[in-house]
Amino acid sequence: MKLLKFLKPFMQNQQIQKFFQSRKKYLTELLAKLVAVDTTNPPGNEYKAVKIVEAEFKKLKIPYKKYEAKKGRTNLVGEIGKGKQLLVIASHLDIVPAGKGWKTNPFKPVVKQDKMYGRGVLDNKGPLAATLVLADFLKQHEKELPGKILIAAVADEECGSALGMEYLVSKKILKAKYAIIPDIGGNLKAISIAEKGILNVVARAIGKQGHGAYPEGGLNAIDLLSQFLVKLRKIRWHYKKHKLLSAPTCSAGMIKGGDAPNVIPGETEAVLNIRYLPSQNKKTILTDLEKVARKTARKFKKSPFKFDLQFDIALDSAPLEVDKKTPLIKLIQSSAKTFKIKPKIIGQNGTTVCKELNQHGIVAVGFAPGEESVFHQANEYIDLQELVNFSAVLAKICLELKE
């Protein structure tokens, strides 16, 4: 009996590996089809890629539904298993613009040394193709599943998710207990449970408009703002160190101002992108920014004109942190270990749809194949064997997840 108890999981693991290895060629072909469809966001046009996903689900006889917050910005959710929604695995359909610097056509995928190159192969169509092959396996083992597994292909992730994940969770279309988001890279060696918050602050410098020939008659708002941005590099944020997240950061992502070359600008602004920690909030961050503004003001105290530096919040997305003792995390680790993969728990500076999911009561973590360094880069690539391994780990998770 003891021998049988030991052999059963071993044989199951062998079966899983054999299944996905045999589907490698098909996975590659499926990914190539997805990459060939241009779903650059904006405008998105995710419906074009949904046709490929829909065809797969029809072939596998997996029930699915399509959802649109806006025509053409299609989301698709397939269901496998019975009972309550237990786990959703969601990949996004949209991609960033291809940009310049490609050695190959970004929409004509090329395979070299078991890596596929093309826009979206990593972010996020490779993981999507892997989950479609996973759907085939799960459908064949549907009676063994502990609950309902959802395979989702979502829209609009690259531009805020208002038409994608945010729409799906706010409408309670997705209401699973857990979620895995394969959108962090990490080569299957990382489980992301924490993300920094995002605060976009509009810093507006107000001086006094004047004539370009007589600059002393005005107060140049561009000068004010540029001095502020220089001092901002040495800002001392008030925060507590975090075990998984690095120190807070701030960068000026947009700047505008001035009406004409011969006019002293009376107003200009920059948008600051601040990535902050759980120990911070918008109030403490604004306090720190105002201290820098006061220091900047001292440089202009001899001016007869008064200047002002104002701050307005354009976006505030709170930090995320999932309890590392969550059963899903331990299951991902144990399932990956079966295939000689040892993922560690991490936090990340970037953000994923894990935030939207957790804010709506779905415990979501990041776990994915691929090199993080090639996100949004020219010559984006994904290791095809890694996609196969990813599918195998997900299959093990789905079979062993408990309600």
Secondary structure as GFF3:
##gff-version 3
##sequence-region A 1 403
A	DSSP	alpha_helix	2	22	.	.	.	ID=ss1
A	DSSP	alpha_helix	24	36	.	.	.	ID=ss2
A	DSSP	alpha_helix	47	60	.	.	.	ID=ss3
A	DSSP	beta_strand	64	68	.	.	.	ID=ss4
A	DSSP	beta_strand	74	80	.	.	.	ID=ss5
A	DSSP	beta_strand	85	92	.	.	.	ID=ss6
A	DSSP	beta_strand	110	112	.	.	.	ID=ss7
A	DSSP	beta_strand	115	117	.	.	.	ID=ss8
A	DSSP	pi_helix	121	125	.	.	.	ID=ss9
A	DSSP	alpha_helix	126	140	.	.	.	ID=ss10
A	DSSP	three_ten_helix	142	144	.	.	.	ID=ss11
A	DSSP	beta_strand	148	154	.	.	.	ID=ss12
A	DSSP	three_ten_helix	157	159	.	.	.	ID=ss13
A	DSSP	alpha_helix	165	170	.	.	.	ID=ss14
A	DSSP	beta_strand	178	181	.	.	.	ID=ss15
A	DSSP	beta_strand	190	195	.	.	.	ID=ss16
A	DSSP	beta_strand	197	206	.	.	.	ID=ss17
A	DSSP	beta_strand	210	211	.	.	.	ID=ss18
A	DSSP	three_ten_helix	215	217	.	.	.	ID=ss19
A	DSSP	alpha_helix	221	232	.	.	.	ID=ss20
A	DSSP	beta_strand	249	257	.	.	.	ID=ss21
A	DSSP	beta_strand	263	264	.	.	.	ID=ss22
A	DSSP	beta_strand	267	276	.	.	.	ID=ss23
A	DSSP	alpha_helix	282	298	.	.	.	ID=ss24
A	DSSP	beta_strand	308	317	.	.	.	ID=ss25
A	DSSP	beta_strand	320	321	.	.	.	ID=ss26
A	DSSP	alpha_helix	327	338	.	.	.	ID=ss27
A	DSSP	beta_strand	344	348	.	.	.	ID=ss28
A	DSSP	alpha_helix	354	359	.	.	.	ID=ss29
A	DSSP	beta_strand	363	366	.	.	.	ID=ss30
A	DSSP	three_ten_helix	372	374	.	.	.	ID=ss31
A	DSSP	beta_strand	381	383	.	.	.	ID=ss32
A	DSSP	alpha_helix	384	400	.	.	.	ID=ss33
###
